[in-house]
Amino acid sequence: MNLTITLLKLQFNILIAILGLASVACHPTEAPIEPVNSQTYFPISIGGSELQLQLALKPAEQQKGLMYRESLDNDHGMLFLFDRPDKRGFWMRNTRIPLDIGYFDSSGQLLEIHKLFPYDETAVNSRSREVLIAVETNRGWYAANSIQVGDRIDMSSLAFALEGLKYNNTSIKP
């Protein structure tokens, strides 16, 4: 009888231990994932060099761009994605950070690179009418990373970022 009670106690303790382990295994230990929005940075490479890019997809986001910012971290920038390819122009109203801008076509190929000067409200227009994407970075980023006309954006990373934002653009060519 004592042996039976001892075995039952042992089985009960084993069951409690298993339930405790199962309970711990079911609770995530990582911090919750931040919601994805227009302030989220996405890792997207250009010519093999990774940038952390915010995406400006809506007209209001595109009009504001990098205005009013005091600085921009190294290897960070903003990607502007338009609804259709066209000639594009950017200015630097209320933007104090010296920037470079790259204009890209719908396949992600870099077409042009231009310098943008703080507070200069003169439009810096693309020569091409095929611009679907523009990427603003700190001045000198393209040169420092040996990025040249003809290099490409990692379109699969861009597609992943767009999916996270639940945004569909039919003009992008993989």
C-alpha positions as MATLAB code, in Angstrom:
seq = 'MNLTITLLKLQFNILIAILGLASVACHPTEAPIEPVNSQTYFPISIGGSELQLQLALKPAEQQKGLMYRESLDNDHGMLFLFDRPDKRGFWMRNTRIPLDIGYFDSSGQLLEIHKLFPYDETAVNSRSREVLIAVETNRGWYAANSIQVGDRIDMSSLAFALEGLKYNNTSIKP';
ca = [
       0.000    0.000    0.000;
       2.818    2.443    0.893;
       4.493    1.535   -2.392;
       1.276    2.351   -4.297;
       0.938    5.745   -2.594;
       4.617    6.527   -3.260;
       4.219    5.638   -6.955;
       1.078    7.774   -7.222;
       2.887   10.737   -5.619;
       5.828   10.272   -8.011;
       3.490   10.134  -11.039;
       1.653   13.234   -9.780;
       4.945   15.157   -9.372;
       6.073   14.115  -12.861;
       2.742   15.283  -14.295;
       3.065   18.663  -12.528;
       6.624   19.074  -13.881;
       5.526   18.255  -17.445;
       2.628   20.726  -17.226;
       4.970   23.406  -15.867;
       7.434   22.872  -18.735;
       4.627   22.910  -21.272;
       3.322   26.152  -19.823;
       6.743   27.829  -20.112;
       7.229   26.521  -23.663;
       3.925   28.035  -24.778;
       4.829   31.599  -23.724;
       7.036   33.526  -26.155;
      10.191   34.926  -24.613;
      10.878   37.537  -27.324;
       9.522   41.042  -27.191;
       6.384   41.575  -29.256;
       6.966   42.640  -32.848;
       6.473   46.350  -33.430;
       3.618   47.245  -35.761;
       4.793   48.077  -39.275;
       4.032   51.627  -40.456;
       5.509   54.534  -42.424;
       8.123   55.096  -39.684;
       9.445   51.521  -39.942;
      12.901   51.027  -41.458;
      13.367   48.081  -43.824;
      16.721   46.552  -44.819;
      17.000   46.970  -48.604;
      20.242   46.635  -50.555;
      21.392   48.695  -53.507;
      24.261   47.191  -55.481;
      24.934   44.809  -52.582;
      25.194   47.566  -49.934;
      22.450   47.477  -47.325;
      20.457   50.530  -46.311;
      17.749   50.897  -43.695;
      14.965   52.618  -45.617;
      11.667   54.153  -44.652;
       9.118   53.910  -47.449;
       7.193   56.980  -48.625;
       4.237   55.537  -50.513;
       1.373   57.989  -50.027;
       1.427   61.499  -51.516;
       1.515   63.140  -48.050;
       4.513   60.989  -47.024;
       6.252   61.787  -50.294;
       5.647   65.527  -49.945;
       7.082   65.553  -46.409;
       9.995   63.228  -47.177;
      12.920   63.994  -44.862;
      11.760   67.531  -43.982;
      12.331   68.854  -40.465;
      14.832   66.164  -39.486;
      17.980   67.185  -37.682;
      20.016   64.219  -38.928;
      19.900   60.876  -40.676;
      21.773   57.866  -39.294;
      24.538   56.309  -41.394;
      23.249   53.780  -43.923;
      19.683   55.078  -43.549;
      17.437   56.818  -46.024;
      14.012   57.091  -47.572;
      12.611   55.255  -50.574;
       9.878   56.943  -52.609;
       7.733   54.593  -54.684;
       5.418   56.146  -57.245;
       2.306   54.733  -58.939;
       3.788   54.831  -62.436;
       7.108   55.612  -64.123;
       7.612   59.259  -65.093;
      10.072   62.138  -64.955;
      10.600   63.110  -61.280;
      11.872   66.139  -59.410;
      12.859   66.687  -55.772;
      13.645   69.811  -53.788;
      14.932   70.420  -50.271;
      12.340   72.687  -48.667;
      12.746   72.542  -44.871;
      15.431   69.875  -45.224;
      18.728   70.642  -43.517;
      20.547   67.352  -44.237;
      22.826   67.259  -47.326;
      21.521   64.357  -49.388;
      22.084   62.341  -52.532;
      19.175   61.018  -54.547;
      19.155   58.015  -56.827;
      16.477   57.608  -59.470;
      15.536   54.011  -60.367;
      13.335   52.397  -63.012;
      10.575   49.819  -62.459;
      13.058   46.912  -62.523;
      15.129   48.530  -59.766;
      17.990   49.653  -62.006;
      19.750   52.857  -60.957;
      19.395   55.435  -63.717;
      20.880   58.627  -62.162;
      22.451   60.024  -58.986;
      22.182   63.696  -57.992;
      23.275   65.867  -55.065;
      20.617   67.694  -53.040;
      21.594   70.810  -51.080;
      20.048   71.843  -47.738;
      17.076   74.208  -48.024;
      17.476   74.520  -51.826;
      13.996   74.801  -53.317;
      15.226   74.379  -56.894;
      13.864   71.103  -58.249;
      16.453   68.474  -59.113;
      14.748   66.753  -62.029;
      15.491   63.354  -63.453;
      16.572   63.198  -67.070;
      14.688   59.930  -67.522;
      10.939   59.552  -67.848;
      11.199   55.978  -66.522;
      11.638   56.798  -62.822;
       9.421   54.722  -60.518;
      11.615   54.741  -57.392;
      13.778   57.410  -55.766;
      16.105   56.810  -52.806;
      17.438   59.652  -50.669;
      20.552   58.973  -48.579;
      23.122   60.998  -46.704;
      25.428   62.908  -49.069;
      28.186   60.641  -50.346;
      26.532   57.287  -49.533;
      26.364   56.169  -53.168;
      30.035   57.055  -53.797;
      31.253   55.615  -50.469;
      29.594   52.298  -51.350;
      30.780   52.323  -54.984;
      27.180   52.402  -56.201;
      26.993   53.320  -59.876;
      24.411   53.812  -62.582;
      23.272   50.331  -63.617;
      23.356   48.879  -60.084;
      20.085   47.516  -58.732;
      17.848   47.652  -55.703;
      17.128   44.259  -54.150;
      13.564   44.062  -55.432;
      12.707   40.989  -53.333;
      13.539   42.966  -50.149;
      11.443   45.855  -51.437;
       8.555   43.468  -52.196;
       8.840   42.029  -48.659;
       8.701   45.555  -47.166;
       5.677   46.445  -49.303;
       3.956   43.244  -48.219;
       4.578   44.193  -44.581;
       2.908   47.535  -45.241;
       0.069   45.806  -47.146;
       0.847   47.921  -50.212;
       0.552   46.751  -53.804;
       2.248   48.455  -56.733;
       1.627   46.912  -60.153;
       4.346   48.968  -61.862;
       7.200   47.087  -60.165;
       8.921   44.574  -62.416;
      10.728   41.813  -60.526;
];
